[in-house]
Amino acid sequence: MVPHPDQSTVSNHLLKAMSPRDFASLAPYLVRVDLPRGHILSMPGQVIEHCWFLEAGIASMVMATHDGRETEASIVGYEGMVDVATILGEQETALRCFMQLPGHGYRISARALAKAVDESVTLRSSLHRFMYSVLIQIAQTALANASFTVEQRLARWLLMCSDRLVEEEIALTHEFLSVMLNVRRAGVTLAIQSLQSAGMLVAERRKIRIADRGRLEELSSDAYAPLR
């Protein structure tokens, strides 16, 4: 029998910040899982079977059109969970969520989490605060997409990824970034070259390393808010 996780050893911020009583209500249902790149966590129109508390890696939530075009709404790392629709009592989600960068975390039955949320005011309050942070991130994404240059949006996105990773390097392709930023691949390439020429990042094959975080924060302006 696999032992229940110990709250003192978990890395997920939501799990770590819970009251011992709230964590104990979830612990029997938490299963540690590896989450490879591209792993699907939820799909639009499908019943949500599980929720996920990430400890490493980054999950991306995207909205798609009927003809397959996608744009990213938000990302989640060790600070949060997927899928927040469960906390609102919803059984389905409108977003596709997948692992953008590989990692690991804890899987829990959506039914078990929903029951625990219904029975605990403190747990519900904790998860609602996280939901509010996701709402703010989505609003900032909308602001960035509507008002900012590709360079500014790239700077913001790299900072958001860096906040959720232990490593200095971010393993990403230009093609993937074009989907996340909702711009053509050529536009992504030019933006990367521009920021690299300015000394803000170093781009290598399938990897980007932040070289000057302060200048990236200045460039990304009001659309970026660091994790607290």
N, C-alpha and C positions, 0 to 999 in steps of 0.2 A: 504493500500500500504506500502510495506517495505521500509524504508528510505535507501538512499544510504550510504555506509560506509564513515566515516570521516577519512581523511588521518592521522589526529593527534592521532587517537585511534587504528590504525592497528598495528599489531606486525610483520607482514611479512616484512623482510628487503628490498626486491625488491619494494614492494608497498610504503613503508615508504620513500625510497630514491628517488623516482620518483619526477620530477618537478610537481608542482601543476597542471599544464596544462595537463601533461601526465596522472596523476592520475585521473583527472576529465574526461578524455576521456574513462577511463575504469570503473569508479565508477558506472554508470547506469547498467552495466552488471555483476557486482560482487554480488554473492549470498553466504551468509555465510552458511556453511554446517558442520555438524558433520561427522567425518571420523573414523569409528570403525576399529579395528584391522582386517586385511584381506580384507578390502574394495578395490575393483579393480578400479584403476584410468585409466588404458589403457591396451590394449591387442594387441599383434602383429597381423598384418593383418587386423585389424579393423580400420575403419575411426575414427579419433580423433574428438569426439564431444565436449569435454570440456577440459579446462586446469585448473590447480589448484595451488593456492598460499597458501602454508601451513602456519599456525600460531602456531600450536602445533602438536606434533607427528612426526613420521619419515616415509617417503615413501621409498621403495626399488625398484630399477630397476634391473631386472634380464634377462639374456639371457638363452634360453632353447634349448636343442637338440631335435631331432624328437622323441627320446625315453623317453623324460620327464626329463632328467637330467638338473639341473639349476645351474647357478653361478651368483653371484651378480656383477653388473657392477658399481653401484654407489648408494648413498643414498641422500635424500633431506629432509631438515627440514624447519624451519621458515626462513632460509636464501634464499630460492629459490622457484622454481615452477616446475610443471610437466604439459605438456609434451613439452620439448624444441624443438621437431621436428616441431611443429607448427610455431615457430619463423623462421625456415628455409624454410617455405612454403610447408612443407610436410603434406600430409593428413593422412598418416598412420605411425605407429611406429614399430620398429623391437623388442622392449622390452616389457616385461610384467611389469607393475608398480602397486604396491599394498601398502596398509598401513601396515608397519611392526610393528609400535607402534601406538596406537590410538591417535587421536587428533582432530583438526578442522582447518578450513581455508575458503578460498573464491574460489568458482567455477565461471568460466567465459566461455562463448561460445568460442570455438576455432576460429570460424569465426569472432567474434567481436574482439578478440585479434589480429588476423592476420591483420585485417583491420586497427586497431590502430597502429600496428607496421609499416605497409606500409606507413602510413600517418605522422609518426613522426620519425625524425632522432635521436632525443635524447632518445626516448623510445627504439628504435631498438638498439642503442649503449649500453644502460643499460642492456638489456636482453642478448645482445651478450657477455658482460663481464661475466655475470653469466654462459652462455654456456661455456665460456673458462675455468671457474673454474670447471665445470663438466668434461670437457675434461681432465684437470689435474688430477682430482680424479680418472677417469677411468685409466689413465696411471699409477698412483700410485698403483692402485689395480692390474694391470697387473704385475708391478714390484714386489709387495708383493707376489703374487701367484707364480711367477717364481723363486724368489730368497730368500724368507724369510721362517723361521720356522713357524710352527703352532702357537707357543707362540707369536712370533712377530706379526703375522697377527691378532691374537685375541686381542693383546694389541692395535694395530692400530684401529681395528674395534670398540672396546669399547670406545676409545677416541673420535672417530668420532660420535658415538651415544651420548656420554656425552656432546659434543659441542652443540648438537641440542636439548637437554632436559633441563628442569628446575630442575627436580628431580635428586637426587644423585643415585637412584637405576634404573637399567635397567631391565625391565621384559622380560626375554628371556628363552627359553628352549634349552637344548643341541641339540635336534634334529633340531631346527630352525637354530642354529648357525652352524651346520654341513653343511647346504645348503648355508648359507651366506659365509662361509669360504672355501667351496668346499673341505671338508675333511670328513672322516668318524666320526660318532658320538663318537666312542671310542677315537679318536684322540682329539676331542674337550674336552671330559671329562678329559683326561690326561693333556691337556694344562691348563684348569681351575685349576686343582689341583696343577699344578706346580706354577702358578702365585699366587695362594692363599697361598701356602707354603712359597713363597718368600715375602709375605706381601703386594702384589700389589693390591689385590682385596679380597672381601669377597663374597663367593657364598652361596646363600640360595636357597630354593626351588623356582625354576622358576624366580629367581632374582639374579642379580649381582651388587655389589656396589664397586665402585672404591675406594681403600684405599690409594694408593700412585701414584698420577698422574705423578709426575716427573719421577719416575722409569719406568712407562709405556711408557712415551714419549721417554725416552732413549732407551728402548727396541725396540720400533716400528721403530726407525731410520728414514731413508730418505723417507719411504713410507707414513708418516703422516705429514700433514700440517694443523695446527689449523685454524678454521674459523677466518676471519679478519672482 
